[in-house]
Amino acid sequence: MRKTLERHLRAQAEVRGASLSVRPWGGLIMAEGDDDERLAIEDAFRHSFGLVAADPATPFPIDPAAVAEAVIVDEPGAGATFAVRCRRHGQKGEWNSQTFAGALGAEILRLAPHLKVDLSNPDWEVKVALMTEEVFLLEERIVCPGGLPTGVQGTVRAKLESERDYLASYLVMRRGCRLLFGPDAEPGLVSALANWDPALLDESWADRLQTSPGVGHVGKIWAVVGDDLSDFVDEDEGRVPYARLEPLVGWSDDALHELKLRAGIT
């Protein structure tokens, strides 16, 4: 599942004109790209199922003074309060999260003695991730769609003729399904869903991003999804009938409005 997500992240960056290097690190995924491609990479993260959040980060040596010198340009001024939030990843070394946070806070106060510490409700939060050999200064978190990586739950045939069909398809994509469309699919809606899965762009991308729940299941359809499937006719050649997924049943207008915002419909 992790490898599927890594491959998907690289593909999402590539279709946006960016190059992304990804590698696993202690339960995390470390991603590196060029600064001038940052906006494209951040957009790729925001449209990648399986990713809950991404933290833009700048590496520093494990030196509280060096980190303080870098971050002090953002201090909010006289009378403001601050707090250092530190989380350690990997094996414990000379520093732990509490001792590094304390040392960094002391260095910040040395450079900006007009600040005050408030760990409960600070005006300014300094967030760092303490690794084994370096520390990362974290910027504002990128909220991502969550769910499961696209394709790990197999392939679903989608009815895509209306906005509600789009929302239904979005929900099953978020649960790890890859979509296939019939000839009646609305091209504009297919294009919109391709923002979430490059495999929908063309056959070349579909071949590159093939995945499935197991060996021998690549491209095998197990269900059909749509807003209203009352007119759907099975085409499974007598095998086990397709499951029928109608995930919008019972949704209120308010819930649908919230879903539209998450799915990129304005």
Secondary structure, DSSP 8 states (H G I E B T S, - for coil): -HHHHHHHHHHHHHHTT---EEEEETTEEEEE--GGGHHHHHHHHHT-TT--EE--EEEE-S-HHHHHHHHGGG---TT-EEEEEEEE-SS--S--HHHHHHHHHHHHHHH-TT-EE-SSS-SEEEEEEE-SS-EEEE-S-EE---S--TTTT-EEEE--SSHHHHHHHHHHHHTT-EEEE-TTS-HHHHHHHTTT-GGGT-HHHHHHT---SSTT-TT-EEEEE-S--TT----STTSS--EEE-TTTT--HHHHHHHHHHTT--
